[in-house]
Amino acid sequence: MAKKTRASKPRAVSARIKGQQAIRLRMAGLTIDAIATELGYASPASAYKAIMRELETTAKDMSESINAVRQIELRRLDQMQVPIWTNVVAGDPQSIATALRIAERRSALLGLDAPKQFEAKIRVDIVSWNQAIRDFLQIYREYHSEAPEAQLVLNRIDKLAEERFAGVSA
């Protein structure tokens, strides 16, 4: 008869199920206190610990699954490369191109390539924010220009906008 592991014991299974229910309730917006009451935990701290334990276990399980799938994919790539290798060594251009695609895929799976550099398009965001702030200031002026402190606030905001957005046009 096979030896039972801790994970297969009925109590451990029910704790996992209860922890998963707690996570679902938390995702639905319930407080830790409400979850403790709803699921019968001894205290809110017990409910919190159960949620954290289940999240850690799930993350570990997912990580192990990802590694297993990665290993399967690497073996598939090896199997694809074996039959074409003699043609690669012989200089066949199509086989070389295929081998390079296999190598690229392997490098991507293993994270061997240097990170790709992307040019950020920050100016568009600055211009958009600049216009949004100008729109806000216009609305503020419309509704608050008669308030006693309005002129001081408007002057300070104008000065700040000039400092922050100097050289950026809408």
N, C-alpha and C positions, 0 to 999 in steps of 0.2 A: 504494500500500500504506500502511496506517495506521501511524503512528509508535508504537513500543512505549514505554509508560511504565515507570517504575521498578517500579510495583506489578504489572505484568504479566510481568515477567521471571521465568523459572523459579526462580531462586535466591530472589527476594523471596517468591514464592508458597510455596516450601518452608519458608522462615524463618517465615512467618505460621502455617503448619500446625504446625510444630514448637513455636512459641510457644503456640499454642492447646492442644497436647498438654501442654505444661509447666503451663499454667494448670489443666487438668483434673487433672493429677497433684497439684498443690499443693492444689486443692480436696479431693482424696481424702485429704490429710493427709501426703503425702510431704514430707520436708525438701528444702531447696534443694540440699544435697549429693546426696541420693538422686536428685533430678530430673536434676542434671547428669550423674550416672553413667548413669542409665536412658536418657537421650536423647542422650548423647554430646557434651555441651557441654565445652569446653576446661577450664572451671573453674566452681565454684559461682557466682562473680561473673557469668560469662557467662550462666548459667541465670537468675539474678536479673534481669539487664538485659533478657533476652529476655521474661521474664514482665511486667516493668514496661512495656516497649515495646509489647507486645501489648495490655495493659490500656489504655494511653493511646490506641492506635489504635482499639480497640473503642469506647472512650468517645467519641472524636471521630466515628467512623462513626455511632454511635447519635444523637449530637447533631445531625449533619447530616440524618439520617433524620427525626428529630422535627421539625426546622425545615421540611423538605419537606412532611410531612404537615400541619403547621400551615398552610402556605401554601395547600395544596389545600383544607383546610376553610374557610379565609377566603374563597377564591374561591367555594365552594359557598354560603356565607352571602350573599355579594354577589349571586349568581344568584337566590337565594330572595327577596331584598329588592327587586330591580328590578321585578318584575311587580306588586307590591302598593303601590309607593311613591305612585302617583297617588291611590290610595284612602286612603292615610295622610294625604296633604296635604289631601284632601277631607274628612277627619274621620271616616272609617268606623271605628267602635270595634273591630271584629274585626281589621281590617288594622293598626290602631295596636297592638293587643295582640300580634299576630304580629310586627310590626316591633320591639317592645320585647323580645320573647323572642330574636329574632335579634341585637339589640344586646347583650343580656346574654351570649349565647353568645360573641359576638365579644370582648367585654370580658374574659370568662373566659379565652379562648384567648390573648389578648395580655397578660394579667396587669394590666389597667388598674384593676381594683377595689382598694380598700383592703383590707388583710387583715381577715378576719372575726375578731371577738373571741369567744372561748369562755370560759365560766365554768368554772373548774377545781373539781372536787369533791375537795379535798385532805383535808378532815376525815375522810372515810371511810377514806382510806389511813392517816392518823395513828392512827385508832382501831384499824384492823386491825394495824398494826405494834405498837401499844401492847399489844394482846392477845397477839400472837405473842411479844413480849419477856416478858410476864408468864408465859406458858406455859413459855418457856425457863427463866426463873428458878425456877419451881416444880419443874421436872425437875432443874435443877442442885441445888436444895436437897435433893431426895430422895436424890440419889446422892453428894453431897459434904458433907453437913452435919457429918460426923464428922471431916473432915480438919482438921489443926491450923490452917491458914490460912483455912479456910472462913468463919469468922465475920467476919474482916476483909474478905474478898472480898464476902460477902453484904451487909455494911453499906455498903461502897462502891457496890455495884450498886444497892442500895435508894436511897441518897442521889442517885446519878446519875439514876435513874428519876424520883424526885420532882422534880428540877430540870428534866429534859427534858419531862416529861409533866404538869407542873402545869396543872390546869384541863381536862385531856382525860380524859374518862371512857370506859370500855369499854362 
